[in-house]
Amino acid sequence: MLLKRALKLTAGVAFAGIGVAAASNGRYFTPVNDAFINGKLISLRAGANGIVNFGALPFGALVSEGDVLAEIAPPRVSGNDPPTVAEGDLPALEAQIASLEALAAEKSRQAELYRLGRVKHLEAKIAETRAAVLMLREKERQATALRERQEELFSRNYIARVALVNGQSAEASARIEREMIERRIEGQTLELAAARQGTFIGDGYNDTSYSKQRADEIAVRLSELRADLLRKRLGNQQASLAAAVLQKAALSAGAPPALRIPSPADGKIWKVLVNRGDVVRAGEEILQIVDCGTLFVTVDAVGRTLDGVAPGRRAVFTDEGRMRIEGTVIFATGADRGFDAVIGGALTQRRPDATRTSIVVALKPDATDHARCPIGLKGQVAFLDEEMQASALPSLFRRLTAQATAMVGWPRT
């Protein structure tokens, strides 16, 4: 009786294994992995300047290729509306110029006071030097008279030659000192003439006062700001003229049609970046959709359980049994066999349980699944092994039989 039950169990397990192999279309499966369905993100941009308008675009709404998602209407132009001119920062620039002009006037006043003070100072020094020259001339006259008296006394043998030589030296020294002071007057006169013209030379370490230097810097800055102000005013005039021309052309030609923005593919609304009625510029991003025609899943696994998966291998995405979508591996990095750390001066190989594998599977949904566009759906991915050969069925039967025999404890023959 026990033998009969064991044989029935063995046969049942064997036929069940063969049935599983047949039901799986003759393929083995690797362990399943959790994954989410993703798709290519497409950005839609405004093709011209204008006012954007669109209907209800809730997140995740399905759209078909060619559906008009938004319209860009040209800005409304009225004959009663004056042309707008961008004034920019003209008032601030004019205020800055006025402030610098006041500062420049103050620095110029200070520089003029310094110049007048310098002139008066040099005039006083020249007067003092001229008085010194008069004193030295009198000293020279006395030295000359003394030298003449000593020459007369020496001719009569009343004094020694040394006294005569001393008198001659005193006269020469007085003459040289007078000539030196007179030369100083010439230099001071040149300084005075330069100071009256606003240039300061002489014994000063700086030939220009700080106030004068600052006034010159402000003058240069003022010239730059005035040129900038003139350029901006000219630009505003040109903008005003261009606005008037455009206004006249718009009034004569009538309102142009709105620019439509269609969906380039079947997809889902992902993000709306503007509000209805906003003014947008050409090239500005308006909304984003997810392309339902480019579905894919990404599998990240730790360890080397998926190390053998390579591009081109078939896979199946299932949603807890409710949906089944087949696909093909298009990218597989393989396990990272790097190094963890340096221990004892040598690199240690990364542990198998610390390696990571990244795989991308491109899905091929049928018409029903494509219409549903299952973006964001969570499920599991299984990778199919190579097709079983007919010669593999006997070995599968023997393996299942041996497992069943071991389960009941019957000795194998």
Secondary structure as UniProt FT lines:
FT   HELIX           2..23
FT   TURN            24..25
FT   STRAND          27..29
FT   STRAND          33..45
FT   STRAND          50..53
FT   TURN            59..60
FT   STRAND          62..63
FT   TURN            65..66
FT   STRAND          68..73
FT   TURN            79..80
FT   TURN            88..89
FT   HELIX           90..155
FT   TURN            156..157
FT   HELIX           161..196
FT   TURN            197..198
FT   HELIX           210..253
FT   STRAND          259..262
FT   STRAND          267..272
FT   TURN            276..277
FT   STRAND          279..280
FT   TURN            282..283
FT   STRAND          285..302
FT   TURN            305..308
FT   TURN            311..312
FT   STRAND          314..318
FT   TURN            320..321
FT   STRAND          324..332
FT   STRAND          339..343
FT   TURN            344..345
FT   STRAND          346..349
FT   HELIX           352..354
FT   STRAND          356..363
FT   HELIX           367..372
FT   TURN            375..376
FT   STRAND          378..387
FT   TURN            390..391
FT   HELIX           392..408
//
